[in-house]
């Protein structure tokens, strides 16, 4: 990194980010596997459990972005981490004596989604703060912002990988100790984020009321055709790719009959792909045309979905999941760099929340759709149709041209 004098602040941010990601890595395996193996839910009910984590984004994510812009994002992130820790601790306490019901899992998922909706925009708004002194408002150069985003993605995927490795011990340890690990790392992340708070939080407060603040975020998205097209594209990714990943993958893992460890192995293979792709981007950079890269990732995702739909072997599925992870990591890093570079600082959290709203809000709908389709057809058919729709989306966005022609060096750094 090119920020040696600020290494302590940057390290604090990355450690906090990786802590929340470790908890997420545990969550993405624990929740569906408790639903499938402990409660023995069918595909449609599993899709509702998975969607319950995502649906609160449809309601609260935009408010979370506005809150992070109006108040200190570090404080919002810290409080959100404490809320998530409380959710995991409550489920661990219940599991000591009882088997959860569908209703309890849905309530747990909704609670996680509520606090995550406030954590995501606040946490990502701290990216540039971690590399900048609190009293210095000079915008970072494009290459520095891209490098920071890539480091953030490395912290995210590395943390998720550690969480998934721990989750692979589910069959031996049970859910309760793993849930308590989540509680511990989230409390630690809350402390680290709180250390990044501004000394003068009052200067963060906007004079605008919340409805006007939300509308201002949407207006800024519409001003930039590249951001607007990116928001639509990530909405498609959430609807088709994340929805399929959340529902079809655990169903496929269960069909191989290898237990939670195999499902964890698939998730770990996915994250290994993300880590390798992120290391490559750290060494080679993201380039001046990240929009073109996002489009190529969509094309590669379509090819991978169609390949998986042919029913690979257990090892083949792990390898394809690793490739899928590499493509997803590259797409996410490039997309977030575009938002960090083009979004004005005073509305950045709101634009991030709109970006996340499009991604995870549509993912909730996609998870439900994948569950319904998989209930009446084979999961492999769901994957095939997802690949075909991805090819069509690639053609449409390529012809539109806003992302394809985007060159980040033609944009001035947003002024604070």
N, C-alpha and C positions, 0 to 999 in steps of 0.2 A: 504494500500500500504506500501511497505518497503522503501519508499523514503521520509521520513519526512523533511529532510533538503532541498529538491528540490521541495517541494509542490507548490511553487509559479510558477515555470516554467511549471510544469506538469498541474497545473490548467489553466494557460494561453493557453496551447495547447488544452486541453479538451474543454474549453469554445469556442475557435475558431472553433474547429471541430464540436461542437454541433451547432454553429451558421450556418455553411454551411449546416449541416444536416437538420436544421429547414427550411431553404430555399428550400432544396430538397423535404422535406415532403409536403410543399405547392405546389411545382412544379408538383409532380407526380399526384396530384389531379386536380389542376387548368388547366393544359394544355389539358389533355384528356377531361375534362368536358366542357371546353370552346369549344372544337372541336365538342363534341357530342350534347350539349344542346344549345349552342349559335349559332354556325355555322351549326349545324345539318349535320355533315359529315357521310357518310355511313362507313361500317366496313373497306373496303379497303383503303379509304382515311384516316381514323383514324390510320390505321397501318403505313401509310406513315408519318403522323405527329409524331407518337411515334418513328418511326425509324429515323426521322430527328435529334433527340437529340442524337442518338447513332451512326449514320453513321460517323460523324467527328472523332470518336475514331479510325476508320479504317485508317485514314490519319494522325492525329495529336498526338495520345496518345503516340506512341513510341518516337516522337520528344519531347513531354513533359517530358518523363522520362529522356532522354538524357540531356535536358536543366536543369532539377533539379539536375543531377549529376555534370554538368559542372559549374553551378552557385549555389548561395545560394537558397536552396529549400524554405526557409521562404519568401524570396522576390518574388519568382515565385508564391507561393500560394497567397500572398497578392495581387499581380497584377491580378491574375485570379479572385479573389473574386470581385475586382472592375469592371472587365469586365462583370461578371455575373450581378452585380447590375445595370450596364448600360443597359443591355438587358431587364431586368424586368421593369426598369423605362421607357424605350422607349415604351414597349407594354402598360403599364398603361396610358401613355400620349395619345396613339392612341385610346384606348378604351373609352376615355372620350366622343368622338364625333362619333365614327364609330364602325361598326361590322367588325371584321377581316375576311379576305378571306383565302382560303386554302393556297395561295401563301405566305401571310404574316405569317401565323402560321408555315409554313415550314421554312421561313427565320428566324423566332424567334427560332425554334427548332435547326436549324443548328448553330446559334450563341451561344446558350446555350451549345451545344455539343462541340464547338470549345474551349471555355474557360474551360469547365469541363475537357477536355482532358489534359490540362496543370495543373489543380488544383489537380486532383486525385493522381498522383505519387508524386508530391511535398508535398502534405498534409500528405500522409502516410509515407513519408521518415522522417517526423519530429517526429514520434512516439517515437523513442529512444532518440532523442535530448531533448524531454520534460522531461526526467528523468535523465539527465546527464548534468553536468556542461560543458560549452562550451570549457574549456581548459583541459578537462579530456577525454581521448579517450578509457578508459577501457571498453571492451564489457560487456554487461549485461549478467547475468546468464539466462539459458533457462527458468526457472520458472518466473523470472522477466519479460522477454520479453513476455511470454504468458499472464502474468497478465496485462501488459501494453496494449497488443492488445485487451484483453477483456474489459478493461476500455475504450479504443477507440471505441469499438463496442457499449458499453453502451452509450457513448456520441452521437454516430451516431443514434442509435435507439431512444434514449430519445428525441433528437432534432427532428427527423422525426415525432415522435408521437405528439410533440407540434405543429409542422407545419400542420399535418393532422387534429388535433383538430381545429386549426384556419381555415383550408380549409373547414371544415364541415359547416362553417357559410356562405358559398358561396351564398346560396339561399337568405340570409338575407342582406348581406353586398355588394355583387357584387364582381367582380374581381379586380377592381382598388385598393381598400384599402389593399387587400391581397398582391397584387404585390408590393405595397409600403412597406409593412412589410418585404418582401424579400429584398428590396433595403437596408433598415435599418440594418438588421442583417448581411448582407454580407459586408457592410462597417465596421461594428463592428468586424467581423471576420478578415477582411483585417488588421485592426489595431493590433489585437491580434497576428496574424501570423508574422507581421512585427517586433513585439517585440521579437520574437525568432530568429532573424537574427544573423548570425555569426559576430563577431567583425572584423574578417579579411576575407571578402568574397573572396579575391584573392586566398586563399589556396584551395578554392573549385573548381577552374577552372581546367579542364583537358586539357592536351596538345594535345589530339587526336582530329582530325576533326570529325564532326558530323556523317558522314557515318561509319567511323571506330568505333565510340562509339556505334552506334546502333548494328553493327555486334558483338561487344564484349559482349553486353547483350545477344544476341541469343546464342553465344558460351557458356556463363556461364550457360544458361538454359539447353543446351544439355549435359553439364558436369554432371549434377545431374539428375539421372533417376527419382528420386522422384519429383523434381520440374517439369521436362518435362511432366511426367504423370499427375501431378496436373494441369498444364496449359491446357493440352488436356481435362481434365475432366471439368474444369470451362468453357471451350469453349462449351462443350456439355450443361452444365447448362444454359449458356446464350442463346444458340440456342433454347433449348426446354422449359426451365422453365421460364426465364425472358420474352422471346418473348410471351409465352402464357399468363403470368401474365399481361403484358402491354396491350394486345389487347382483350383477351377473358374476363377478369374480368370486365372491364367497360361495355362490351356488355351484360354480364350476369346481372350486376347491373341495367342497363337500362331496361332489360326485366322484373324485379320485379316491376318497376313503382313507385319507392319510391324517386326519385330525387337524387340530388348530396349528400344529407346527408347520404343516404344509402351507396353510393359508398365510401364516406369518412369513414363510419363505418366499411366497409370491410377492407379498408386500415389501419384503427386504430386497428382493431382486429389483422391484420397481424403484426403490430408493437408491440402490446401488447405481442404477442407470442415471438417476438424477444427479448423484454426487459426481460421477465420471463426467457427465455433460457440463456440470458447473465448473469443475477443475479445468476442463478444456477451455471454457469461456474465460476463466481467470487468466489463463496463459495467452490466449489468442485475442481476447477482447470480443466485443459484440458488433463492431463495425459501425459504419455510418448509416446503414439502411436496415434498422431492426424490424421495420414493418414487413419487408420482403422475407426476413427470416421467420416471422410469425406465420406467414402464409405457407411457407414450405413445411413448417411443422404440422400444419393442418393436413397437408397432403400426405406426409409420412404417417400421421395418425390414422388416416383412412386406410392406408395400406396395411398397417398393423392390425386394425380391427378386422379387416377381411381375412387376414392370415390366421388370426386366432379363431375365427368362425369355422375354420375347417377342422377343428378339434385336434390340437397338437398333443403330443405325449406330455407327461408330467414335467420332464426336463425341458421340453420344447416350450411349454407355457411359461416356465420361469425365464427362459432366454427372451421370449417375446415381451414379457413384462418388463425386463431390464431395458429393452429397446424403447418400449412405451414410456418408461420413466425418463429416459434421456431426452426424448422428444418433448415430453411435458415440461421438463425443467427448462429447456431452451426456450420454449414458447412463453412460459411464465416469466422468466428473467427478461426477455426482450420486451414483453408487454408492460411489465412494471417499470422498466427503464423509460419507455415512451411516456408513461404517465408522470414519472418523477421529473422528466425533462420538460415536458410541455405544460404541465399544470402550474398555474401561478401559486406562489407559496401561501397566500392568504385564503385560498380555497382548496388547497391540496388534499386535506383530509376528506372533504366532501366529494371530490372527484375520485379519490381512492375508494370511498364507500360506494359510489355509483358503479365503479368498476367491479368491486367485490359483490355488490348487489346483483349485478347482471350475471356474474359467474355462479355464485352460490344459490341465488334465488332460482335461477333456471335449473340448477343441479337438483334442487328439491323436486321440481316438476319432472325432471328427467329420471330421477330415482323411482318415482311413482309409476311413470310410464314404463320403465324397464321392468318393474315388478309385475305390472299388469300383463305386458307382452310375454314375459317369462312364465307367467302362471298358465297361459294357454298355448304357448309354443315352446320349443326348446331354447335354452339360453343362447345357443350358438346362432340361432336365427336372429336374435336380437342384435348380436354383434355384427352380423352380416349387413343388416339394414342400417346400423349406425355407420358402418364404413361407406356404404353407398351415399347416404345423406352427407357425409363429410366431403366426399368427392364433389358433389353438387355445390356445397357451400364454398369450397376452394375455387371453383370456376367463377362463381358469382362475385366473390370478393376480389379475385384477381382482375376481373374485367372492370370492377368499380375503380380501382387504381389509387385510392387515397393512401392506403398503407404501402402499396407496392412502390409508389414514387416518393415516400417519405425519406428525407435525408436530415438527420438530427443536427448536422452542422449548419443547416440553413436557418435554424431557429436560434434566436437570442435566448440566453438563460433568463428564466423568469425572475423578475425583480421582487424583492420582499416588500 
